[in-house]
Amino acid sequence: MRPRQSPHAADQGGIFIVLGDDGRHVLLGRAVEPDAAEVATIGAKLAEAGRGGWVVRMRGDYWHRSRHVRLDLIQEAASSPTPFDQAEAAFQARRKGTLAP
């Protein structure tokens, strides 16, 4: 059975992830943007682990090898010396490696 998406998700498209400064990511498991308290908790956990990261809306089909997945920065969750663009490039490289035939 396919999970229902909120009307907000249908308008905005995509799903929310936490993108780490090394390109790894975690699915937030919803189509609604996290609130300030949730972002603060995410940021604290990242900082505790010595990582930086961002809350990002991911658009596109992650599992479709030939299609690009777009990442839209929503907000920084934990400060990182790595620029977002580098983390996004690392994400795309990891994804490409995961989907390689």
Buried (B, 14 or more C-beta within 10 A) or exposed (E): EEEEBEEEBEEBBBBBBBBBBBBBBBEBEBBEBBEEEBBEEBBEBBBEEEBBBBBBBBBEEBEEEEEEBEBEBBEBBBEBEBEBEBBBEBBBEBBEEEEEE
